[in-house]
Amino acid sequence: MINPFRFEAPIPIAFGEGRLAKLASDVDRLDGRESNVLLVADPFMVESGLAANAQVPLTKGGHKVTTYSEIRSDPLASSIDAIVALARSSGASCIVAMGGGSTMDASKLAAALAIDGEGVEAYALGQKRLPKKGLPKIAIPTTSGTGSEVTLTSVFSTDSQKLWVGGKELAFNLALLDPVLTVGMPGALTAATGIDAAVHAIEAATNKRRNPVSTAMALGAIETLRAWLTTAVNEPGNIEARGHVQIAACIAGVAFNATGVGIAHSIGHVIGQCAGVHHGRAVGLALNATMQDTAAAVPEAYAKVAAALGADVRGLPDSEAAALASPAFDAWLREVDLRLSLDDHGLTASDAKRIAELCHEPQNKVMLDSDSFDYTPETLEIAVARMLVAA
């Protein structure tokens, strides 16, 4: 049976090596000439001088540029509110986000709230609708993982929780993909962000809300990531590999924007919040520990995932083919040297019950409930324990 669905992909995507050079023209078309642009950039982008690749063409194109760079991983609500305040005080008429998922998440929320929004926490978990009118915004991803440039969701943190906001108001007006900007990523970050993209695609292809359109996109993204991510990790300057991974991460973003994710993101958000585990690594390890459960629940979906991961499923019934997905994924994590043990974050099997309980908090339960395997408190604790004893 095919699930009823509605599929929208409203965000224009522009890709090309050196595409950033046309940024001023993009702003011209979006906001007119001589705009006041607020550039929100990762601290590394500013410290390394890479932000100048956006600042210089914008300035030469006649635009005024104000830069904000106090963004951390899993951006704080206070940082988003600070961007809103700066946008208002500087008279910004457009926001350009240059960085990873945290920068893009913070920027699209700030753009949505800049004209007449309240503090960002008022909108968490759909408590309040986002204002209908916000500032136009452009995304320039410098990592290849989150897909934030094409999703209608933003994640942020408070002192005690990792929360999210969703809505069409968060749509960027343009996603500008330039693989040159990803060349400087270290191998470990390339691996973690690439696996994040793979988890997006795998969960989009297998959760309860999957549909034929999103599944086709997700499977294509998985195949591309499996073919090129290891090369990007081992050969950071390989621009072809970087480009393929960047496009695949974006496609995975479009896919999971339509379907949501699953159990791996529920667990991943918890261990990211309570133990500071990098998001890509967190969801990768969580999926590695739970894939066998979901594969047994929806073997017809996971048989396709196994094939996309490179497993030889020819002639096998779906149940046997699906069972090959988990070892294929585990082998891939090891191939890109993603550390499987979480002892470096002080997590042990004794933490399984607490982590499983936190997955039931409202901000995490929506992802848990989307998974095609219906976890009980007991089976969830067992799955988390598998992750915590992995090596």
VOGU-3710 file (C-alpha; in Angstrom, 3 decimals, decimal comma):
1> minpfrfeap> 0,000/0,000/0,000  1,295/3,465/-0,923  0,976/6,101/1,792  -1,027/9,218/0,822  1,372/12,127/0,424  1,914/15,702/-0,668  5,404/16,594/-1,900  6,781/20,117/-2,202  10,322/21,257/-2,942  9,974/25,043/-2,949
11> ipiafgegrl> 13,616/26,106/-2,548  15,689/26,952/-5,658  19,114/25,287/-5,710  22,132/26,687/-7,559  25,230/24,475/-7,790  28,635/25,063/-9,310  32,335/25,186/-8,586  33,045/28,853/-7,828  29,306/29,645/-7,741  29,820/31,908/-4,703
21> aklasdvdrl> 31,289/34,567/-6,994  27,756/35,325/-8,245  26,390/36,019/-4,760  26,001/39,770/-5,291  23,825/39,139/-8,335  21,743/36,686/-6,330  21,129/39,363/-3,703  20,315/41,883/-6,457  17,569/39,607/-7,763  16,275/38,770/-4,311
31> dgresnvllv> 16,437/42,103/-2,522  17,482/44,728/-5,055  20,717/46,662/-5,438  22,476/48,353/-2,512  20,894/46,046/0,044  21,817/45,887/3,709  23,016/42,312/4,073  23,505/40,562/7,394  26,067/37,811/6,834  25,840/35,094/9,489
41> adpfmvesgl> 28,981/32,970/9,334  30,627/30,199/11,324  33,485/31,519/13,503  35,879/29,400/11,428  34,673/31,093/8,254  35,663/34,485/9,665  38,876/33,393/11,392  40,134/31,579/8,295  39,276/34,447/5,983  36,802/32,350/3,995
51> aanaqvpltk> 33,934/34,661/4,897  35,685/37,277/2,788  34,718/35,189/-0,249  31,172/36,344/0,443  31,902/39,762/1,948  34,092/41,019/-0,909  31,750/40,279/-3,847  28,810/41,639/-1,881  30,642/44,880/-1,122  31,917/45,212/-4,682
61> gghkvttyse> 28,364/44,645/-5,859  27,230/47,704/-3,930  25,762/45,995/-0,882  26,420/46,979/2,723  27,548/43,989/4,798  27,291/43,451/8,558  28,746/40,191/9,881  27,688/38,056/12,849  29,873/35,059/13,735  29,076/34,058/17,320
71> irsdplassi> 27,516/30,737/16,362  28,213/27,445/18,119  27,191/23,896/17,302  23,509/23,421/18,184  22,919/27,185/18,299  21,621/28,693/21,496  18,284/30,469/21,612  20,183/33,509/22,870  22,349/33,515/19,722  19,280/33,497/17,484
81> daivalarss> 17,741/36,332/19,460  21,049/38,226/19,126  20,975/37,797/15,332  17,418/39,148/15,283  18,511/42,157/17,351  21,474/42,828/15,046  19,299/42,500/11,952  16,975/45,142/13,343  19,677/47,524/14,588  21,671/47,316/11,350
91> gascivamgg> 18,615/47,762/9,160  19,266/44,457/7,410  16,985/43,737/4,482  18,451/40,318/3,666  20,263/37,549/5,571  22,975/35,352/4,077  23,943/32,226/6,038  27,436/30,860/5,400  28,405/27,787/7,372  27,181/24,432/8,585
101> gstmdaskla> 23,778/23,344/9,767  23,886/25,349/12,980  24,536/28,582/11,117  21,783/27,877/8,603  19,297/26,834/11,281  19,978/29,972/13,310  19,854/32,230/10,256  16,556/31,057/8,835  14,901/31,349/12,218  16,350/34,821/12,732
111> aalaidgegv> 15,201/35,895/9,265  11,687/34,668/10,017  11,579/36,624/13,286  13,495/39,753/12,287  10,555/41,954/11,335  8,019/41,392/14,094  8,841/38,156/15,862  9,218/37,461/19,569  12,020/35,562/21,304  12,676/32,261/19,547
121> eayalgqkrl> 11,685/30,054/22,481  8,079/31,222/22,086  7,912/29,255/18,805  9,463/25,972/19,991  7,587/22,771/19,139  4,824/24,708/17,384  3,653/26,574/20,479  3,205/29,695/18,347  3,064/30,194/14,586  5,967/31,969/12,952
131> pkkglpkiai> 5,257/35,469/11,581  4,124/35,396/7,968  6,543/38,117/6,920  10,295/37,779/7,373  13,522/38,815/5,663  14,645/37,134/2,431  17,495/34,703/2,994  20,196/32,766/1,149  21,931/29,609/2,386  25,565/28,846/1,571
141> pttsgtgsev> 26,423/25,493/3,183  30,097/24,873/3,937  29,578/21,336/5,222  27,710/18,500/3,534  25,364/16,863/5,984  22,429/18,624/7,565  20,482/19,576/4,449  19,341/22,645/6,375  19,562/24,699/3,189  16,458/22,914/1,850
151> tltsvfstds> 14,465/22,004/4,963  11,667/23,816/6,733  12,894/23,006/10,233  15,425/24,608/12,570  16,988/23,107/15,682  18,279/25,157/18,599  19,286/24,623/22,214  18,488/26,102/25,575  20,510/25,391/28,697  18,611/22,151/29,225
161> qklwvggkel> 16,940/21,095/25,968  17,393/20,670/22,245  14,252/22,051/20,578  12,956/22,615/17,064  10,720/24,942/15,083  9,099/24,147/11,749  7,214/26,089/9,100  7,225/27,257/5,488  8,443/30,613/6,766  11,852/28,983/7,275
171> afnlalldpv> 12,369/28,277/3,577  15,500/29,871/2,154  14,953/31,813/-1,045  18,073/30,219/-2,532  20,393/27,358/-1,617  23,805/28,151/-3,106  26,012/25,056/-3,343  29,703/25,629/-4,060  31,844/22,532/-3,400  34,983/24,657/-3,176
181> ltvgmpgalt> 33,768/25,840/0,228  33,817/22,283/1,612  37,409/21,452/0,672  38,798/22,703/3,985  36,743/20,271/6,089  38,926/17,817/8,026  38,403/14,129/7,323  36,645/13,449/10,633  34,131/16,248/10,067  33,627/15,179/6,456
191> aatgidaavh> 32,831/11,667/7,677  30,463/12,777/10,438  28,513/15,219/8,283  28,360/12,791/5,367  27,000/10,046/7,596  24,443/12,540/8,914  23,255/12,994/5,329  23,124/9,225/4,854  21,013/8,809/7,992  18,621/11,480/6,718
201> aieaatnkrr> 18,241/9,558/3,480  17,906/6,125/5,086  15,278/7,286/7,560  13,400/9,151/4,819  13,269/5,934/2,789  12,113/3,718/5,655  9,970/5,621/8,168  6,185/5,621/8,418  5,770/8,717/6,242  7,900/7,550/3,305
211> npvstamalg> 6,437/8,053/-0,159  7,556/7,109/-3,680  8,981/10,540/-4,506  10,996/10,985/-1,325  12,134/7,354/-1,442  13,487/7,701/-4,974  15,427/10,799/-3,941  16,642/9,194/-0,714  17,900/6,023/-2,384  19,749/8,070/-4,982
221> aietlrawlt> 21,369/10,098/-2,211  22,441/6,932/-0,373  24,009/5,476/-3,518  25,901/8,692/-4,229  27,139/9,067/-0,666  28,283/5,442/-0,556  30,147/5,925/-3,819  31,876/9,219/-2,960  32,039/9,919/0,789  35,066/7,734/1,506
231> tavnepgnie> 36,972/9,473/-1,287  36,043/12,884/0,120  37,260/11,779/3,565  40,571/10,434/2,279  41,178/13,032/-0,442  39,978/16,382/0,968  40,997/18,271/-2,158  39,055/16,034/-4,546  36,555/18,576/-5,809  34,534/16,001/-7,761
241> arghvqiaac> 33,988/13,907/-4,637  33,149/17,036/-2,653  30,585/18,058/-5,236  28,859/14,683/-5,329  28,670/14,529/-1,528  27,347/18,085/-1,313  24,596/17,420/-3,851  23,653/14,120/-2,201  23,385/15,789/1,213  21,097/18,412/-0,306
251> iagvafnatg> 18,920/15,763/-1,980  18,704/13,866/1,305  17,533/17,112/2,888  14,743/17,484/0,342  13,724/13,861/0,971  13,552/13,982/4,756  11,929/17,412/4,713  8,938/15,634/3,169  8,916/12,628/5,498  10,649/13,448/8,751
261> vgiahsighv> 13,241/11,119/10,238  13,126/8,317/12,825  14,582/6,658/15,884  18,214/7,490/15,094  17,476/11,193/15,287  15,513/10,804/18,503  18,461/9,076/20,184  20,953/11,336/18,427  19,317/14,491/19,721  19,376/13,116/23,262
271> igqcagvhhg> 23,057/12,171/23,323  23,953/15,366/21,523  22,221/17,398/24,199  23,246/15,454/27,302  26,775/14,417/26,302  27,858/16,808/23,541  28,246/14,120/20,873  28,582/15,629/17,378  25,214/15,340/15,640  26,446/13,379/12,625
281> ravglalnat> 28,287/10,866/14,753  25,364/10,644/17,179  22,761/9,770/14,563  25,168/7,471/12,730  25,854/5,398/15,830  22,180/5,439/16,790  21,142/4,152/13,374  23,850/1,501/13,505  22,305/0,190/16,729  18,663/0,357/15,643
291> mqdtaaavpe> 18,748/-0,508/11,946  18,185/-4,208/12,564  14,876/-3,416/14,295  13,448/-1,221/11,553  14,768/-3,517/8,820  12,762/-6,381/10,319  9,661/-4,170/10,486  9,806/-2,956/6,863  11,981/-5,442/4,938  10,699/-4,261/1,565
301> ayakvaaalg> 12,019/-0,747/2,280  15,285/-1,866/3,815  16,001/-4,300/0,974  16,315/-1,236/-1,260  18,505/0,520/1,305  20,786/-2,514/1,479  21,208/-2,425/-2,288  21,927/1,312/-2,206  24,583/0,660/0,444  26,296/-1,745/-1,937
311> advrglpdse> 25,138/-5,086/-0,546  24,644/-7,873/-3,084  20,928/-8,555/-2,776  20,410/-10,217/-6,160  17,850/-13,000/-5,998  17,236/-12,620/-2,280  13,783/-12,256/-0,716  13,210/-8,895/0,950  13,690/-10,243/4,467  17,152/-11,607/3,679
321> aaalaspafd> 18,148/-8,572/1,627  17,028/-6,188/4,375  19,161/-8,038/6,918  22,252/-7,112/4,877  21,710/-3,371/5,383  22,955/-3,292/8,975  26,340/-4,982/8,384  26,822/-2,892/5,232  26,225/0,314/7,180  28,471/-0,796/10,044
331> awlrevdlrl> 31,271/-1,542/7,574  30,862/1,915/6,044  31,146/3,647/9,423  34,393/1,783/10,049  35,631/2,576/6,544  35,329/6,328/7,161  36,781/5,871/10,668  33,729/7,077/12,569  34,478/6,147/16,170  31,831/3,672/17,349
341> slddhgltas> 32,530/3,713/21,076  31,095/6,611/23,062  33,444/6,168/26,007  35,165/9,401/24,964  31,955/11,160/26,043  31,630/9,232/29,282  28,606/7,226/28,144  28,299/3,583/29,198  25,614/0,898/29,176  24,416/2,175/32,546
351> dakriaelch> 23,107/5,289/30,752  20,762/3,336/28,464  17,634/3,697/30,590  18,078/7,454/31,048  18,685/8,034/27,330  15,681/5,897/26,385  13,479/7,862/28,768  14,622/11,175/27,285  13,614/9,951/23,822  10,020/10,189/25,049
361> epqnkvmlds> 10,213/13,918/25,754  8,005/15,924/23,333  10,858/17,318/21,230  12,241/13,795/20,656  9,096/11,643/20,681  7,856/12,864/17,299  10,945/11,281/15,715  10,616/8,123/17,792  6,988/7,740/16,737  7,847/8,211/13,050
371> dsfdytpetl> 10,041/5,125/12,972  8,546/2,068/11,297  9,478/-0,105/14,273  7,180/0,525/17,224  9,503/0,704/20,196  8,352/-0,113/23,697  10,297/1,368/26,631  12,005/-2,013/27,012  13,002/-2,532/23,374  14,199/1,064/23,129
381> eiavarmlva> 16,430/0,632/26,168  17,866/-2,551/24,624  18,609/-0,704/21,359  20,297/2,179/23,183  22,366/-0,303/25,186  23,560/-1,871/21,907  24,833/1,530/20,846  26,573/2,163/24,163  28,536/-1,110/24,131  29,592/-0,879/20,479
391> a> 33,301/-0,902/19,733
//
